[in-house]
Amino acid sequence: MLKFITTTLGRLRLIAFIEGISYLTLLFIAMPLKYFFEQPEAVRTVGSVHGALFVAYVLLVFLTKIEHRWDAAKTGLLLLISMIPFGNFYADKKWLAPEDNLPHSTQ
């Protein structure tokens, strides 16, 4: 668990997960509450939290890009896929998590 807060990639993965949950909450809970039950407060609250998490996600993508020397294609894909529901979870499994399995240098 410590790896999720001690490295830039770990922080990106953690924020991506939380941001993905907030996006799903906004789409599948807050929006129906607003449009079917006339309770717009949920969208304001969840939307604000999601917006802050999204900004943090974008900043962490760029920080991780610099640190890991990602190319523009990978960076762009991570930014675009975050706008698709469940996209962050796919991106984590496909592009972010496999780096944890790379052998580490003994130096």
NORSUL-V717218 format. One record per pair of residues at least 24 apart in sequence whose C-alpha atoms are under 10 Angstrom apart, sorted by the first residue. I is the first residue (numbers start at 1). J is the second residue. If there is no record, write none. Layout:
BEGIN
i=I j=J
i=I j=J
END
This chain:
BEGIN
i=3 j=100
i=7 j=64
i=8 j=60
i=8 j=61
i=8 j=63
i=8 j=64
i=8 j=65
i=8 j=67
i=8 j=68
i=9 j=60
i=9 j=61
i=9 j=63
i=9 j=64
i=9 j=65
i=9 j=67
i=9 j=68
i=9 j=96
i=9 j=97
i=9 j=99
i=9 j=100
i=10 j=60
i=10 j=64
i=10 j=96
i=10 j=97
i=10 j=100
i=11 j=56
i=11 j=57
i=11 j=60
i=11 j=61
i=11 j=64
i=12 j=56
i=12 j=57
i=12 j=58
i=12 j=59
i=12 j=60
i=12 j=61
i=12 j=62
i=12 j=63
i=12 j=64
i=12 j=92
i=12 j=96
i=13 j=57
i=13 j=60
i=13 j=61
i=13 j=88
i=13 j=89
i=13 j=91
i=13 j=92
i=13 j=93
i=13 j=96
i=13 j=97
i=14 j=57
i=14 j=92
i=15 j=53
i=15 j=54
i=15 j=56
i=15 j=57
i=15 j=58
i=15 j=60
i=15 j=88
i=16 j=53
i=16 j=54
i=16 j=56
i=16 j=57
i=16 j=58
i=16 j=60
i=16 j=61
i=16 j=78
i=16 j=82
i=16 j=87
i=16 j=88
i=16 j=89
i=16 j=91
i=16 j=92
i=17 j=57
i=17 j=86
i=17 j=87
i=17 j=88
i=17 j=89
i=17 j=92
i=18 j=50
i=18 j=53
i=18 j=54
i=18 j=57
i=18 j=88
i=19 j=49
i=19 j=50
i=19 j=51
i=19 j=52
i=19 j=53
i=19 j=54
i=19 j=55
i=19 j=56
i=19 j=57
i=19 j=82
i=19 j=88
i=19 j=89
i=20 j=50
i=20 j=53
i=20 j=54
i=20 j=57
i=20 j=82
i=20 j=83
i=20 j=84
i=20 j=85
i=20 j=86
i=20 j=87
i=20 j=88
i=20 j=89
i=21 j=50
i=21 j=85
i=21 j=86
i=21 j=88
i=21 j=89
i=22 j=46
i=22 j=47
i=22 j=48
i=22 j=49
i=22 j=50
i=22 j=51
i=22 j=53
i=22 j=54
i=23 j=47
i=23 j=49
i=23 j=50
i=23 j=51
i=23 j=53
i=23 j=54
i=23 j=82
i=23 j=83
i=23 j=84
i=23 j=85
i=23 j=86
i=23 j=88
i=24 j=50
i=24 j=84
i=24 j=85
i=24 j=86
i=25 j=50
i=26 j=50
i=27 j=85
i=28 j=85
i=54 j=79
i=54 j=82
i=54 j=83
i=57 j=82
i=58 j=82
END
